[in-house]
Amino acid sequence: MTMLGEKAAQAAAPSRGPGRLLGAVGTQNVSLIGALIVVVGIFSWLNPGYLTWSNMSVIGETVTVSGLLAVVQTVVIICGALDISVGSQTGIASVVSAMAFMSTGHNPLLGIGAAVAVGVVAGLVNGVIIVYGRVNPVIATLATLAAFKGVAQLMSSGRAQGFVLGDDLFVFIARGKMLGLPVQVWIFLVVALAVHVLLKYTDIGRNIYAIGGNDTAARLAGININKYLISVYALAGVVAAIAGICLTARTGSGQPTSGSEGLELKAITAAALGGCALAGGKGGIGGTLLAVLLLGALENGLNVVGVNTFWQNVAQGGLLVIAVVIQQRRNGERAVGLPT
C-alpha cells in the first residue's frame, strides 16, 4: 500500500467507527433515544422531582401492561397482521384471574392458570377467524375487540370482581421488588427478552419475518403460513393474559374494562414508533422498548406538570400519525391522492 493509501485509510477509520455504531444501534433507535433524553430533560427542568428513582420506578410500573402488549403486537405486525383486540383480551383475563382465584378457595396459581388458558383460547379464536374465515386481521380483531369486551362485562356484570391483595403471590406481583426494580417491571423485561430471542435467534423468528416480508415467497419456501399466523395470535393471547394478571394484581381485583381501555392503541403506537413497518416484515423488540419508555415518560411528565389527561390522548394519536408518515417517507411510498 502506498503512503497516500495509508493516509486515506487512516483518515477514513475514525468515520467508520461512528458509522458502525449507528448501524448496530439503528437510526430509528438513535432517534428514540434522543427524543427520550429531550422529554426527560424538559420535564426534569419543569419539575425537579421528575428525575428521581422513585418516579422512574413509577414509570416502569405504569408501562408494564401496555409494554407487554406492545411487545407481542410487534410480533403480530412483523408477521404482516394486526391485533386490535389485545386490550379486551387483557380485560377478560383480568376478570377470569380474579374470579377463578375467589372460586377456588383463594388459590392464586389456579387463578393465573385460568387467565392464561382464556388468553390462549382468545388468541386461537382470532387466528382461526383470520385463517379459516379468510377475514382481514383488522376487521377480525376489531370484531373480537367488541366481543371479548362484552364477554368480560357479562361475566362481571360490568363491575370489578374479587379481591386478590390478601394473597402473598398477588401482593408480590403488585408491590414486590427485586434488585431495586418492581416485580412487574421484571415480568415485562423477561417477556421482552424471551420474544427478542425468539425473533432474532430462532428459525421461528426468521420465518415470521419472512411471512411479513413476502408471504408468497414464504409459502413457496415451504413455510406453513396458516400455522404461524394462528400460533402468533395464540402468543398474543398468552401475553395479553399476563398483562391481565399484572392488572389484577395492581388494582387488587378483576377489571373488565377499567385499566384495559385503549391499550390496543398504546400497543400499536409503541410498535410503530419503535420501527415496525405496518406492512410487515420489519421491526424489533429493542425499538419497541424504547418507544414504550418514551410514551411512559411523556405520559408521566404530563401528569407531573398538571397537564389535562385528555391531552395525553391527543399526544398519543399525534405520535402514531408521525410514526406512520416517517415510515411512508422512508419507504418511498406515494402519499394518497398526490401525483407520483
C-alpha positions as CSV (number, residue, x, y, z in Angstrom):
1,M,0.0,0.0,0.0
2,T,1.3,3.5,-0.9
3,M,1.8,6.2,1.6
4,L,-1.2,8.1,0.1
5,G,-3.3,5.0,0.5
6,E,-2.3,4.5,4.1
7,K,-3.2,8.1,4.9
8,A,-6.5,7.7,3.2
9,A,-7.3,4.6,5.2
10,Q,-6.3,6.3,8.5
11,A,-8.5,9.3,7.7
12,A,-11.4,7.0,6.9
13,A,-11.0,4.8,10.0
14,P,-12.5,7.3,12.5
15,S,-15.5,7.9,10.4
16,R,-16.2,4.2,10.1
17,G,-16.4,3.8,13.9
18,P,-19.4,6.0,14.4
19,G,-21.0,4.6,11.3
20,R,-20.7,1.1,12.6
21,L,-22.1,2.1,16.0
22,L,-25.0,3.8,14.3
23,G,-25.6,0.7,12.1
24,A,-25.5,-1.5,15.2
25,V,-27.9,0.6,17.2
26,G,-30.1,1.7,14.3
27,T,-31.1,5.1,13.1
28,Q,-34.7,4.6,14.4
29,N,-33.4,3.7,17.9
30,V,-31.0,6.6,18.0
31,S,-33.9,8.9,17.2
32,L,-35.9,7.4,20.0
33,I,-33.0,7.7,22.5
34,G,-32.6,11.3,21.5
35,A,-36.4,12.0,21.9
36,L,-36.3,10.2,25.3
37,I,-33.4,12.4,26.5
38,V,-35.2,15.5,25.4
39,V,-38.5,14.5,27.1
40,V,-36.8,13.6,30.4
41,G,-34.7,16.8,30.2
42,I,-37.7,19.1,29.7
43,F,-39.8,17.5,32.5
44,S,-36.9,17.4,34.9
45,W,-36.4,21.2,34.3
46,L,-40.1,21.8,34.8
47,N,-40.3,19.6,38.0
48,P,-37.1,18.6,39.8
49,G,-38.9,15.6,41.3
50,Y,-39.4,14.0,37.9
51,L,-35.9,12.6,37.5
52,T,-35.8,10.6,40.7
53,W,-35.5,6.8,41.2
54,S,-38.9,6.6,42.8
55,N,-40.6,8.3,39.9
56,M,-38.6,6.2,37.4
57,S,-40.0,3.1,39.2
58,V,-43.5,4.5,38.9
59,I,-43.0,5.0,35.1
60,G,-41.7,1.4,34.9
61,E,-44.7,0.0,36.7
62,T,-47.1,2.2,34.7
63,V,-45.9,1.0,31.3
64,T,-45.8,-2.7,32.2
65,V,-49.2,-3.7,31.0
66,S,-49.1,-1.6,27.8
67,G,-45.5,-2.6,27.3
68,L,-46.3,-6.3,27.4
69,L,-49.0,-5.7,24.7
70,A,-46.6,-3.6,22.6
71,V,-44.0,-6.4,22.7
72,V,-46.4,-9.0,21.4
73,Q,-48.0,-6.5,19.0
74,T,-44.6,-6.2,17.5
75,V,-44.5,-9.9,16.7
76,V,-48.0,-9.7,15.1
77,I,-47.1,-6.7,13.0
78,I,-43.8,-8.2,11.8
79,C,-45.9,-11.2,10.7
80,G,-47.9,-8.8,8.5
81,A,-51.0,-8.7,10.6
82,L,-52.5,-6.7,13.4
83,D,-54.4,-7.4,16.7
84,I,-56.8,-4.7,17.8
85,S,-58.3,-6.9,20.5
86,V,-55.4,-7.2,22.9
87,G,-56.9,-4.6,25.3
88,S,-60.1,-6.6,25.6
89,Q,-58.2,-9.8,26.0
90,T,-56.4,-8.2,28.9
91,G,-59.7,-7.2,30.4
92,I,-61.2,-10.7,30.2
93,A,-58.1,-12.3,31.5
94,S,-58.1,-9.9,34.5
95,V,-61.7,-10.8,35.3
96,V,-61.1,-14.6,34.9
97,S,-58.0,-14.5,37.1
98,A,-59.8,-12.8,40.0
99,M,-63.0,-14.9,39.7
100,A,-61.1,-18.2,39.4
101,F,-59.0,-17.1,42.4
102,M,-62.1,-16.4,44.5
103,S,-64.0,-19.5,43.4
104,T,-61.1,-22.0,44.1
105,G,-60.5,-21.1,47.7
106,H,-58.1,-18.3,47.0
107,N,-55.7,-20.3,45.0
108,P,-53.5,-17.8,43.1
109,L,-52.0,-20.4,40.8
110,L,-55.4,-21.6,39.6
111,G,-56.4,-18.0,39.0
112,I,-53.3,-17.3,37.0
113,G,-53.6,-20.6,35.1
114,A,-57.3,-19.9,34.2
115,A,-56.3,-16.4,32.9
116,V,-53.6,-17.9,30.7
117,A,-55.9,-20.6,29.4
118,V,-58.5,-17.9,28.4
119,G,-55.8,-15.9,26.7
120,V,-54.8,-18.9,24.6
121,V,-58.4,-19.5,23.6
122,A,-59.0,-15.9,22.7
123,G,-55.8,-15.8,20.6
124,L,-56.8,-19.1,18.9
125,V,-60.3,-17.6,18.1
126,N,-58.6,-14.7,16.4
127,G,-56.2,-16.9,14.5
128,V,-58.9,-19.3,13.3
129,I,-61.3,-16.5,12.2
130,I,-58.4,-14.9,10.2
131,V,-57.0,-18.0,8.6
132,Y,-60.1,-20.2,8.0
133,G,-62.7,-17.5,7.8
134,R,-60.4,-15.5,5.5
135,V,-61.2,-12.3,7.3
136,N,-58.8,-9.3,7.2
137,P,-56.9,-9.2,10.5
138,V,-58.0,-5.6,11.2
139,I,-61.7,-6.5,10.7
140,A,-61.5,-9.8,12.6
141,T,-59.8,-8.3,15.7
142,L,-62.0,-5.2,15.6
143,A,-64.9,-7.6,15.9
144,T,-63.4,-9.6,18.7
145,L,-62.4,-6.4,20.5
146,A,-66.1,-5.8,21.0
147,A,-66.9,-9.5,21.6
148,F,-64.3,-10.1,24.2
149,K,-65.2,-6.8,26.0
150,G,-68.8,-7.9,26.0
151,V,-67.9,-11.3,27.4
152,A,-65.9,-9.7,30.2
153,Q,-68.7,-7.4,31.1
154,L,-71.3,-10.2,31.1
155,M,-69.1,-12.3,33.3
156,S,-68.5,-9.5,35.8
157,S,-71.8,-7.6,35.4
158,G,-69.7,-4.7,34.4
159,R,-68.1,-4.4,37.9
160,A,-64.7,-5.1,39.4
161,Q,-64.5,-8.7,40.7
162,G,-63.0,-10.2,43.7
163,F,-60.1,-9.1,45.9
164,V,-56.7,-10.6,45.5
165,L,-54.4,-8.4,47.7
166,G,-55.0,-10.7,50.6
167,D,-52.8,-13.3,48.8
168,D,-49.0,-13.3,49.1
169,L,-48.3,-14.1,45.4
170,F,-50.6,-11.3,44.0
171,V,-49.1,-8.9,46.6
172,F,-45.6,-9.8,45.5
173,I,-46.6,-9.2,41.8
174,A,-48.2,-5.9,42.7
175,R,-45.7,-4.5,45.2
176,G,-42.7,-6.7,45.4
177,K,-39.2,-5.6,44.3
178,M,-36.1,-7.5,43.1
179,L,-32.7,-5.8,42.8
180,G,-34.5,-2.4,43.4
181,L,-36.9,-2.8,40.5
182,P,-40.6,-3.6,40.8
183,V,-41.6,-7.2,40.1
184,Q,-43.9,-6.1,37.3
185,V,-41.0,-4.4,35.5
186,W,-39.1,-7.7,35.7
187,I,-42.0,-9.6,34.2
188,F,-42.1,-7.1,31.4
189,L,-38.3,-7.4,30.8
190,V,-38.3,-11.2,30.9
191,V,-41.2,-11.4,28.4
192,A,-39.5,-8.8,26.1
193,L,-36.2,-10.7,26.3
194,A,-37.8,-14.0,25.5
195,V,-39.6,-12.6,22.5
196,H,-36.4,-10.9,21.3
197,V,-34.6,-14.2,21.4
198,L,-37.4,-15.9,19.6
199,L,-37.4,-13.3,16.8
200,K,-33.7,-12.9,16.4
201,Y,-32.1,-16.2,17.1
202,T,-34.5,-18.9,16.1
203,D,-35.9,-20.3,12.8
204,I,-39.3,-19.5,14.1
205,G,-38.4,-15.8,14.2
206,R,-36.8,-15.8,10.8
207,N,-39.9,-17.4,9.4
208,I,-42.1,-14.8,11.0
209,Y,-40.0,-12.0,9.3
210,A,-40.2,-13.9,6.0
211,I,-44.0,-14.2,6.2
212,G,-44.4,-10.5,6.9
213,G,-41.8,-9.5,4.2
214,N,-43.3,-11.6,1.4
215,D,-45.9,-14.2,2.2
216,T,-45.9,-15.6,-1.4
217,A,-42.1,-16.3,-1.2
218,A,-42.5,-17.7,2.3
219,R,-45.2,-20.1,1.1
220,L,-43.0,-21.2,-1.8
221,A,-40.2,-21.8,0.6
222,G,-42.4,-24.3,2.4
223,I,-43.4,-22.2,5.4
224,N,-46.8,-23.1,6.8
225,I,-48.2,-19.6,7.0
226,N,-51.6,-20.7,8.5
227,K,-49.9,-22.5,11.3
228,Y,-47.6,-19.5,12.0
229,L,-50.5,-17.0,12.0
230,I,-52.6,-19.0,14.4
231,S,-49.5,-19.5,16.7
232,V,-48.7,-15.8,16.7
233,Y,-52.2,-14.9,17.7
234,A,-52.1,-17.5,20.4
235,L,-48.9,-16.0,21.7
236,A,-50.6,-12.6,21.7
237,G,-53.4,-14.1,23.8
238,V,-50.9,-15.5,26.3
239,V,-49.0,-12.2,26.7
240,A,-52.3,-10.3,27.0
241,A,-53.3,-12.8,29.8
242,I,-50.0,-12.0,31.6
243,A,-50.8,-8.3,31.2
244,G,-54.3,-9.0,32.7
245,I,-52.8,-10.8,35.7
246,C,-50.5,-7.8,36.3
247,L,-53.5,-5.5,36.0
248,T,-55.4,-7.6,38.5
249,A,-52.5,-7.6,41.0
250,R,-52.0,-3.8,40.6
251,T,-55.7,-2.9,41.1
252,G,-56.5,-5.7,43.6
253,S,-59.4,-7.0,41.6
254,G,-60.5,-8.2,38.1
255,Q,-61.2,-5.3,35.8
256,P,-63.5,-5.9,32.8
257,T,-62.7,-2.5,31.2
258,S,-61.1,-0.1,33.6
259,G,-57.3,-0.2,33.1
260,S,-57.6,-2.1,29.8
261,E,-59.5,0.5,27.7
262,G,-57.3,1.9,24.9
263,L,-54.4,-0.4,25.5
264,E,-54.6,-1.6,21.9
265,L,-53.9,1.9,20.7
266,K,-50.9,2.3,23.0
267,A,-49.5,-1.0,21.9
268,I,-49.8,-0.2,18.2
269,T,-48.4,3.3,18.7
270,A,-45.3,1.9,20.6
271,A,-44.7,-0.7,17.9
272,A,-45.0,1.8,15.1
273,L,-42.8,4.3,16.9
274,G,-40.3,1.5,17.5
275,G,-39.8,1.0,13.8
276,C,-42.3,-1.7,12.9
277,A,-43.5,-1.5,9.3
278,L,-47.2,-1.8,9.4
279,A,-47.0,-3.7,6.1
280,G,-45.0,-6.4,8.0
281,G,-41.5,-7.9,7.8
282,K,-39.7,-5.2,9.7
283,G,-39.2,-4.2,13.3
284,G,-37.7,-5.3,16.6
285,I,-38.2,-5.5,20.3
286,G,-35.4,-3.0,21.1
287,G,-37.1,-0.2,19.3
288,T,-40.5,-1.1,20.8
289,L,-39.0,-1.0,24.3
290,L,-37.6,2.5,23.7
291,A,-40.9,3.6,22.3
292,V,-42.7,2.2,25.4
293,L,-40.3,4.2,27.7
294,L,-40.8,7.3,25.6
295,L,-44.6,7.1,25.8
296,G,-44.4,6.3,29.5
297,A,-42.0,9.2,30.2
298,L,-44.2,11.6,28.3
299,E,-47.5,10.5,30.0
300,N,-45.9,10.6,33.4
301,G,-44.3,14.0,32.7
302,L,-47.7,15.5,31.6
303,N,-49.2,14.2,34.8
304,V,-46.4,15.6,36.9
305,V,-46.7,19.1,35.5
306,G,-50.5,19.0,35.7
307,V,-51.5,18.9,32.0
308,N,-55.1,17.8,31.3
309,T,-55.3,14.0,30.9
310,F,-57.2,14.4,27.6
311,W,-54.1,15.9,26.0
312,Q,-52.3,12.6,26.5
313,N,-54.7,11.0,24.0
314,V,-54.0,13.9,21.6
315,A,-50.3,13.4,22.0
316,Q,-50.6,9.6,21.6
317,G,-52.6,9.9,18.4
318,G,-50.2,12.5,17.0
319,L,-47.2,10.3,17.7
320,L,-48.9,7.4,15.8
321,V,-49.5,9.6,12.8
322,I,-45.9,10.9,12.8
323,A,-44.6,7.4,13.1
324,V,-46.6,6.2,10.1
325,V,-45.7,9.3,8.0
326,I,-42.0,8.7,8.7
327,Q,-42.3,5.1,7.6
328,Q,-44.0,6.1,4.4
329,R,-41.4,8.7,3.5
330,R,-38.6,6.3,4.4
331,N,-40.0,3.5,2.2
332,G,-40.7,6.0,-0.6
333,E,-44.4,5.3,-0.6
334,R,-46.6,7.7,-2.6
335,A,-49.0,9.9,-0.5
336,V,-52.7,9.1,-1.1
337,G,-54.2,11.5,-3.6
338,L,-51.0,13.1,-4.7
339,P,-49.4,12.6,-8.1
340,T,-46.4,10.4,-8.4
